[in-house]
Amino acid sequence: MIHSARPARLALFAGAAFVAAAPLHAQTLSYESVDGDEPSAQGKADRGGISARGAGGGARTTIRPYVEATQNLLYEISPGDDVLTYSTIAAGVDMSIAGRRTEGAVSVRYERRISQSDRVRDGDTLSGLARVKHDLVPRTLSVEAGALAARTRVEGSGASTLNPLASNDAVSQVYSLYAGPAVSTHVGDVALSGSYMLGYTKVQQKDAVQVAAGLPLTDIFDDSIAHSAQVSAGIAPGTVLPVGITATGSFYQEDISNLDQRVRDMRAGVQMTYPVTMELALIGAIGYEDVEVSARDAVRDGNGDPVVGADGRYVTDKSRSRQLAYETDGLTWDAGVMWRPSRRTALSAFVGRRYDSTTYYGSFSYNPNARSSLTVAVYDNVSGFGGQVSRALRDLPTDFTVTRDPFNGQISGCAIGSESGGCVNNALSSVASSVFRARGVNATYAHRIGRMQAGIGAGYIRRKYIAREDSVLGAANGQVDESFYVDAGLNGPIDRRSSFGVSAYAAWFQSGASSLGDVNTIGANAAYFRNLTDRLVATAAVGLDAVNRKVIEDEVIASGLVGLRYSF
């Protein structure tokens, strides 16, 4: 006879074998409240704001709008030897929602840079992150949405520090958003679930660029629309049979504007869950996949050269039908284990065959107490740039706080919640237009030390590009590039009226086209915050950033600023 708690515990495993582990990324941390009680975007620097608690005491909404002004100084150590200054004015809002049926967070900031030197350009930037989930029917039907606005380097080294000396074609603005419903219910002993996501991603970059001298132009991603749907029906172990059985189906399609590229990934299968103990289950699955990548070619002129339009991108030849660049169909299999000894520990590890090759994926999370969290994820999928960003955005927590660079207000690409965190660093590390197969791993760890918060994360992604060899993107077919990143941070109070934050990062990009395209970045900054009043905060910060390329002299810049923020 099976213990009554066993089906309930192992029901958590149902449907998991056919869902690849979602990418999680390095965590960075917000500045802690100088009182050491509750974290916020700037701790008690943001004592202003509006808070509302529901009548039942469970719902809470906090809104913190602010304006900010800073004076910045740059010392160009390499390749030049200049001291430059510029000013910024900014306005933003940080909002958190924690209710019985709605949870989420929003952080949005607009910044205007005012040049005081010919070498620093005037400009404005919108940056932000949002994740919201609402239960239409508690525990049954929910809707969620998310959005991202960030800057990234087109070279492939990932999220940009937005150096004001960088040329306009070296850094691009990225916008991404998604929304969709999810349903989960039971019909007798059968658990039913389904979800749908619609995502859109746009890179605001007009021209194809040459990453390094001697390399061909790189066609920069323009925009894409992605659809993703999953359904499953299953019975838990011990309900009808000693084993659990789940039937699953999934559909993914991404339509990329560059040359009308399309990724279509359809899957169906059946998995069996065998409970070895109360905490451990073996998973076996068999299924069918049908995956296609297709595209059109560019319009050619009389000499056979591709035509570039006014937007700097290749003009798509609409007169010809879309042609296959990659196709695979047939049986797939997965085998693995799922281990959940407690509510605070969960492990899944799988090996299988997908995309006509061996695949590995899984995840591990460990939250020994309210002060620590560890997450590891391994993933494998085929998509374009937009699909990767949408996936990364969807996997961020809904109760996040973010760290912003003190010198430009840009989000670090990372968010941390009460039990987990994530980053979009890997997703932003290549903006090439070609479809690719992405395989990677990410690990994050956060720990609260007294009233201070520390965190470190690292990630790796390998992209193998897919394109028709007889098309204008043919040179990219089969090329492999790799990206690595590490982020670390520490912040906390100094006394009742002041706090600090320090962070460091490093990223490495290895180009598959040529080592001339390799880029390494490294940097660190430290900031001090002092509450002049409950609403007015003074800031001072210093930083050092370096970029290394093989064909261009190293770029090293030291930065400093002083500023004021007023929270309403």
N, C-alpha and C positions, 0 to 999 in steps of 0.2 A: 504493500500500500504506500502511495506517495504522500509525503507530508503536505498538508494544506498550504503551507507557505511557499512550497517549491514552484508550483505553476506561476504564482504571482511574481516571484523573483525572476524566473526564466522567461516570462512573457516579455520582459524588457529586451530580450535578444531577438525577437521576431522581426523579420524583414531586414536585418542589418547586413546580411552577407552580400546583398546586391547593391549596396550603396558605398561607393568609394569614400574613404575617410577625407573629410574636408580639410583644406590647408589652414593651419593655424600659424601665427607669425609672432615675431618678437614683441614682447610687451614693453611699453614705456609708461611712465607713471606721471600722474598729475602732481602739482604742488600741494602738499598737505596743509590742512588747516593749522594755523599757528597755535590754536588751542589744543591741537592734537586729537580732536574728537571726530570730526567728519571731513573726509577729503572733498575737495571741490576744485574747479579749474584753477583757482588762484588762492585756495584756502580762505582765510578770513579777509584776504584782500578783496573778496567779493561779498562782504557782509550785506551789501545792498541786494536788492532783488525781491521777488514776490514768491511767497510760499503759501500753498493752500493744502489743507488736510481735509479729507472727506469726513463726513459725519460719523462714519464707523471707525475712524482712526486708522484705517489701513491704507488709504490713498494719500499720496503726497505729490504735489507738483511744485518744482522750484524753477524760477526764471530769473536769470541774472544778466541783464543787458549792461553794456559798458562802452565807454569811449576811452581812447588811449592816444598819447602823443609821445614820441621818442626822438632823441637826437643820436645819430649813429656815426661812428668813426671806423674807417677801414684802413688798415695798413697792409699794402700789397708787398709781401716779402719776396714773392717770385711769381711771374718772371720780371715784374717791374720793381720799382722802389718808391711808390707813391703813398701819400696819406690823403684820403678822400673822406668827405662828409656828406651826409644826406639826412633828411628828416622824414618821419612817417606820421600819419594820422590814421586812426583805425576805429571801427565800430563793430561790435559783435554781440552775440548773446549765447549763453550756455543754459540749457534747459534739461531737466530730468523729470521723468514721470514714473511714479511707482504706485500703481493702483491695483485694485482687486482684479480688474479686467484689462487694464492698459499699462504697459511698461515700455520705457524707451528713453532715449537721450538724444539731444541735438546740440551741436556746437558749430556756429557759423561766424565767420569773421570777414569783413571787407577792409582792405588796407590800401592806402594811397601813399606812394613813395614820391617825395619831392626832392629833385636833384639840386645839389649845391656844387656840382662839378660836371664838366663836359663828359667825363668818362662814366658817370652814373646816370642811367636813363630814368626819366619820369615813368611811372607806371602804376597800375592798380592790380590788385589780386583778390580773388574770392577763394576762400578755403573753408572747408567744413566737412562734417561727418554727422550722419543721422541714422538711427535705427529705432523703429517703433513697432510694437506688436500689440494687437487688440483682440481680445476674445469676444467674438460675437455671441457664441454659445459656450459657456465655460466648459473646458476639457473636451470640447467637441469640434467647434468651428472657430477658426481664428484667421486674421489677416495680418500681414506684416509688410513693411516697406523700409527702404534704406536709400541713402544718397551719399555721394562722395564728391568733393571738389578738391583737387590737389595739383601740385606741380611735379613733373618728373623729367629726368634728363633723357633726351632721345638717344644718347650714346649707349644706354643699357646699364648704367650704374644705379638706376633706381630713383627713388624719391629724391627730389632736389632740395638743397639747402637754399635755393633761390639767391645765389650770389648776384648782386646787382651789376657786377662787371661782366657776367656771362652774356654771350651773344644771344640774340633773340632766337636763333635757330638751334640753340643747344638745349633749351628748356621749353617744355610744352605744358599747357594746362589740360588737365583731364577731368571730365565730368562723367559720373556714372550714377544710375539709379535703378531700382527694381521694386516690384510689388507683386503680391500674390496671396491667395488663400491656402489654408491647410485644414483638413478635416480628419478626425479620428473618432471612431465609434465602434460599437459591438452589435452584432446580430446573433444572439445566442452566445455560443462559444467562439464565434468567428470574429476576430479583430479586423476591422477595415480601416484603411488610412489612404490618404491621397493628398497631393499638393501640386501647386502650379506656380511658376515664377515667370514674370516678364521683365526683362532687363534691357537697358539701353546705355551705351557707353560712347562718349565722344572725345576725341583728341583734337584740341584746337591748335593744329599745326598745319600751315598752308603748304609747305614745300617738302619734297623729298630732299634729304640731306646727305652729305658726304661725311661719314663719321670720322674718317682719317684720310690723309693724302694717299693716293694709290688704290683706294677702295672704290667700288661702284656706288652709285647713289642708293640709299636705303629708302624704300617706299614706306612712308610713315602711315600707320593705321589712321583711318578717318573716323568711321563710326560703325556700330553694329547693333542689331536687335537680336536678343537671345530668348528662346522659350525653353522651359524645363518643366517636365511633369513626371510624377511618380504615383503609382498605385500599388497597393498590396492587400492581400487577404490571407489570414492565417489562423491557426489554432496553436495555443501554447502547449508545451509538453505536459502530459498528465491530465489533460482535459478529456480528449477523445482517445488519443493514442499515447503510448509512452514517449513518443518523440513529437516535437513540434514540426508542423509543415506550413510553409508560407509560399504563396504564389505572388510574384512581383512583376511589374512592368515599368519601363521608363522610356522617356522620349526627350531628346535634346536637339535643338536646332539653333544655329547661330548664322545670321545673314550679315555678311560684312560688305560694306559699300565698295571697298577697293576691289575692282575687277569682279564684282558680284560673287565673291567667294561664299560658299555655304558649307557648313558642317552639319551633318545629320547623324545622330547616334540613337538607334532604337534597340531595346533589349527586353527580353522576357525570360523568366526562369522559375524554378522551384527549388527551395532550400529545405533542408532537414536539420533540426536542432536536437541533439542528443545530450540530455543532462547527465554529466558524470557525477557531480556532487551538487549541493545546494548553490555553490558559487561558480562552478566550472561547467561549460558546455562546449561540445564539439559541433562544428558547423560544416556541412557539406552541401554543395549546390551545383546544379547543372542548368544551363540555359542556352539561349540563342542570341546572337548579336548581328546587326546589320549596320555597318558604319560606312559613310561616304563623305568624301571631301571633293567638292567640285568648284569650278570657276570659269570665267571667260578670260579671254586675252585682251591686250590693249589694242587700240586702233594703230595701224602701221601707216607710215607715209610712203611716198614713192620709192624711197631707198630701203624700206623694210624696218626703219627705226620706229620705236614706240612714240606715240604722240603724247605730250604732256599738256594738260589743260591749264587754264588760268589759275587754278588753285594749287598748281605745282604737283599734282598727282597724275598718274597715267589715266588716259581717257579710255573707258571701257568700251569694247566693241560689242554693241548690242545686236549687231546683225548676225552674230553667230551664237549658237546654243551653248549652254554651259557644258563643259567637258570634265570628266572625272580626273581627279589628281590622285585619289587614294580610295580604295574600296576593299572591304573585308566583310565576310559573313560566314556564319557557321556556328558550331557548338562552342560553348564556353563552360568553364568549370571554376569553382572556388572551393577551397578547404581552409579551415582555420579554427581558432579557439576564441571563446569569449569568457572572460573571467571578471566577476564582480563580487569580491568578498565583502564589500560594504557599500554604503551610499557614497562614500568618499573616494573609492578606488574603482576604476574600470579599465579593462584592457581588451582590445580586439586586435587580432593579427591574422592576416589572410595571405595566401598565395594562390594564384590561379592562372588562367589563360584568357587574355582579352587582347583585342587589336592584333590578333594572330601572333601573339608572343606572350612570354611569361610576364605576369604582373604581380606586384607586391603592394599591399596597402594595409592600413590599420591605424589605431589611435590608442593613446594611454593618457589617463588623467588621474591625478592624485591630489586630494585636498585634505591633508591630515588634520587641519584645524582651520579656524577662520583667518589665520594669519599667513597661510602658505598655500600656494597652488602651483602644480606642475602639469604641463600639457605637452604631449608629443604626437605628431601626426605625420603619416606617410600617404601620398596620394599619387594618382595616375589617371590622366584624362586627355582628351583631344578637344581643342577649342581654339578660338582666336583670342586676341588681347582682351576684347570686351568680355568674353565669357569668363576669363580668369579673374578679372576685376569684380564682376558680379558675384562669383562664387566666394571670393575673399570677403567682400562686403557683407554678404549674407551670413557668413560664419562669425562675424564680430558679435560680442555680447550686447544686449539691449540696455544694460545698466552701466555703460562705459563712462570713463572720464578720459580725457586726452591730454597729452603734453604738446605744447606748441613751442616752436623755436623762438627764443626770446628776441632774435634779431629780425624776424620777418613775420612772426605769427603763424607760420605754416604748421599744420599738424604733422607730427612725425611719421604719420602713416600707421600708427599703432593706437590701440585702445585697450583698456583694462576694465573688467567688471569685477563683481564681488567674488566670483568663483572661477572665471576664465578670462582670457584675453586673446587678442589677435592683432595682426598687422596686414596691410596690403602691400608690403615691401616687395615680395617676390612677384606679385601680379603686376607691379608697376615697372619691373626691371627690364622690360623690352617692349617697345612700341612699334616694332616692325609689323607690316600689314599681313604677312603670311600666317596661315594656320599652322599650328604646331601640336605635337604631343608633349605634354608636360608631366614630368616625374620629379617629385621632390619630397623633402622632409623638413619639418619645422619643430622646434622645441622652445618652450618658454617656461620661465620660473619667476615667481614673484613671492616676496616675503616681507612681512611687516616686522621691523625691529624696534621695539618700544613704540615711539611716536614717529619713527621714520619708515619709509617705504622704499624697498629696493627691488630691482627686477633686472633680468637678463634674458635675452632671447637670441636664437640663431636659426638660420634657414638656408636651404640649398634648393635650387630648381635647375633642372636640365630640360632644355627645349630642343626638340628635333623638328625642323620645319618641313612642311608638306606643300608642294606646288607642282604644277605640270612642268616638265622639263622643257617643253616647246613653247612655254609662255614667257612673258617678260619677267616673271618671278622665278623662272626656272633655275637661276643660279643659287637660289636659297634652298632648293629641294635637297633634303638629306643633311643639310648643315646642322650642326649642334652647337648651341651656346650654353654657357653655364653661369649662374649667379650665386653668390654667397653673401650673407649679411650677418652682422652681429650688432645688437643694441644693448646698452646697459644704462641704468639710471639709479639715482639715489636722491631722495628729497625728504624734507621734514622741517619741523619748527626749530628755531634757535631760542626764542623766548616768546612771551605772550604777544609781541607786536611784530615779530620778524620771522622769516623762514628762508630756506635756501633750496636750490635744486641744481644738481650736476648730472650731466649725461655725456655719453660717448658713443660713437658709432663707427663702423667700418663696413665697406662693401667692395666686393670684387666681381668684375664682369669679364668673362673670357669669351671672345667672339669666335664663332665658327668659321667666319669668312677669312680672317687673317688676325695674327697676333697684333697687327697695327691697330686693331679696333679694341684691344683690351683696355679697360679703365679700372683704376683703383681709387677709392675715396676713403678718407678717414677724417674724423673731427671730434671735437669735444667743446663743451661750453659749461659755464657756471653762472648762476644768477642769484641775486640777493633781493628780497622783497621786504619792505618796511611799511607798516600801516601808519600813515600820518593821521588819519581819522578812520572812522568805521567804514567810510566809502572811498577814501582816497589813499592810493598806494604808490609809493616810489619804488622804482626798479633800477638796478644796476647789473650789468652783465658783461662778461668777456668770453671770447671764443676763438678757436683756431680750426680752420678747415683746409684740407689739402686734396688736390686731385692730381693723379699721376697717369700720364698717357705716354705711349712709346714714341710717338712721332711729334709730340708737342712738349715744350718745356713745362716742367711741373708748375702747378698753380698752388700757391700757399698764401692764405690771407688770414690775418689776425683782425678781430672785430671787438668793438666795445660800444656800449650804449648806456644812456641814462634816460629815464622816462617816468611818466605819471599815468596812472589808470584811475578813472572814476567809475564806480559801479552804482547803478540806479536802484 
